[in-house]
Amino acid sequence: MSEDDKRRAERIGHGARRMKTARDDPAPSPLRGIGTFGMVGWSVAVPTVGGALLGFWLDRTLPQDFSWTLALLLAGVVIGGLIAWGWIDREGGGK
């Protein structure tokens, strides 16, 4: 094996070690943060809007002394917050 082949093999080995290190211990990525931010937003928004829509329908269908819309809006926010909390904990925010 010539000296040039040895240098080439060392360079390839060094690159492979760097790739393995990056794969095993990824650095924080801004794109991953944006993706998590979006997922948390949807986790809160969907139950909140769903609760508000269901509450609006119930207010028109089954009128009560209280507002179904406000009650289910609040319930949607709480449920969404719990879902977001679980998502962040699972993604490593609770380390």
C-alpha positions in Angstrom: 0.0 0.0 0.0 1.5 3.3 -1.0 1.7 6.4 1.1 -1.0 8.1 -1.0 -3.4 5.1 -0.4 -2.7 5.3 3.3 -3.6 9.0 3.5 -6.7 8.4 1.4 -7.8 5.5 3.8 -7.2 7.7 6.8 -9.2 10.5 5.3 -12.1 8.1 4.5 -11.9 6.7 8.0 -11.9 10.1 9.6 -14.9 11.1 7.6 -16.7 7.9 8.6 -16.0 8.5 12.3 -17.3 12.1 12.0 -20.5 10.8 10.3 -21.0 8.2 13.0 -20.5 10.7 15.8 -22.9 13.1 14.1 -25.5 10.4 13.7 -25.1 9.0 17.3 -25.1 12.4 19.0 -26.9 15.0 16.8 -26.5 18.6 17.6 -29.5 20.8 18.2 -30.9 22.0 14.9 -32.9 25.2 14.3 -35.1 23.3 11.8 -35.9 20.7 14.4 -36.9 23.5 16.8 -39.2 25.0 14.2 -40.7 21.7 13.6 -41.3 21.0 17.3 -42.7 24.6 17.6 -45.2 23.8 14.8 -46.2 20.5 16.2 -46.8 22.0 19.7 -48.9 24.8 18.0 -51.0 22.3 16.2 -51.4 20.2 19.3 -52.9 23.1 21.1 -54.8 24.7 18.2 -56.7 21.6 17.0 -58.4 20.7 20.3 -59.1 24.4 21.1 -60.8 25.1 17.8 -62.6 21.7 17.9 -63.9 22.5 21.4 -65.0 25.9 20.3 -66.9 24.6 17.2 -68.5 21.8 19.2 -69.5 24.3 21.9 -71.0 26.6 19.3 -73.0 23.8 17.9 -74.2 22.8 21.4 -75.1 26.4 22.3 -77.4 26.4 19.3 -78.8 22.9 19.9 -78.9 22.6 23.7 -79.0 26.1 25.3 -78.0 26.2 28.9 -77.4 28.8 31.6 -73.7 28.6 30.8 -71.8 28.9 27.5 -70.9 25.6 26.0 -68.5 27.5 23.7 -66.5 28.9 26.5 -66.5 25.7 28.5 -65.3 23.5 25.6 -62.9 26.2 24.5 -61.2 26.0 27.9 -61.3 22.2 27.8 -59.7 22.3 24.4 -56.9 24.5 25.7 -56.3 22.2 28.7 -56.3 19.1 26.5 -54.1 20.7 23.9 -51.6 21.8 26.6 -51.5 18.3 28.0 -50.8 16.9 24.5 -48.1 19.5 23.9 -46.5 18.8 27.2 -46.4 15.1 26.4 -45.0 15.8 23.0 -42.2 18.0 24.3 -41.4 15.5 27.1 -41.2 12.7 24.5 -39.0 14.8 22.2 -36.4 15.3 24.9 -37.4 18.6 26.4 -37.8 17.1 29.8 -34.2 15.8 30.1 
